[in-house]
């Protein structure tokens, strides 16, 4: 049966001489793998088609879907959104690759999650449109909200009574825990603020220096790794740390 769905490309590998296998996070079916034949041929009809399947590309697709098969097929595809800056701006492109790699490490099940799909879609669009401050804060915002969509949202908020964020338990508490996985003081306060934001534009009003961003992003990755089995090491993390002001 043919279904119409949006999709965000997570990974693409070459298959044979002319084809690819691409992993796409779809609105209807969650993570799916598709074989796309002939897109690497040097003919006029195939020229440029492989560019549709670069990581972070957003597509409108008609797909064949069989729940009994691990490899599906795409009938038709076209751009769902054309980037203006992400593919050409080094900083924005690095943030986009961080988002995609974070998803690769975090998404372990194929089930659909439309709210998560919309979070990813909106994040990449805002990355394309937002100013430099939004771009710098976006990895922090997305990492926190990804955790919420995956089912481990922080409980409570920062206050004088609860100034410590226990990353292992996922909650704001009064005193430091006995383990080393926690944030306190300004770092806990900023995290509480970022977790409560509902609109991307609000990120433009949060001024953070490079050191704070680096420390928070490291802590948020630790948080995900504590709650996601086999999370692994992210290659884009060090690159992102170098280019963000």
Number of C-alpha atoms within 10 A of each C-alpha: 7 13 13 15 15 23 27 25 22 25 18 18 13 15 15 11 11 15 17 20 20 23 22 25 28 25 20 17 18 18 22 22 22 19 18 21 17 19 21 20 16 11 10 7 10 14 13 13 15 18 11 16 23 16 20 26 22 26 22 17 20 18 19 16 18 12 8 7 8 10 16 19 19 17 13 12 17 13 14 14 13 13 17 11 16 21 17 10 11 12 22 25 19 20 26 26 20 21 23 21 20 24 16 17 17 20 15 13 8 13 14 16 17 14 11 18 20 12 15 21 19 13 19 27 18 16 24 20 16 19 13 15 17 21 21 27 22 25 22 23 22 20 20 24 23 21 19 14 14 15 10 18 15 20 14 13 20 24 15 8 11 18 22 25 30 25 22 17 17 17 18 25 21 14 13 17 15 8 9 10 16 23 21 19 13 13 20 22 19 17 21 21 14 20 19 13 13 10 7 17 14 11 21 16 10 14 12 14 10 14 12 13 20 19 13 17 21 14 18 20 20 17 22 22 17 16 18 17 11 11 18 11 12 14 12 17 19 11 14 22 18 11 14 20 15
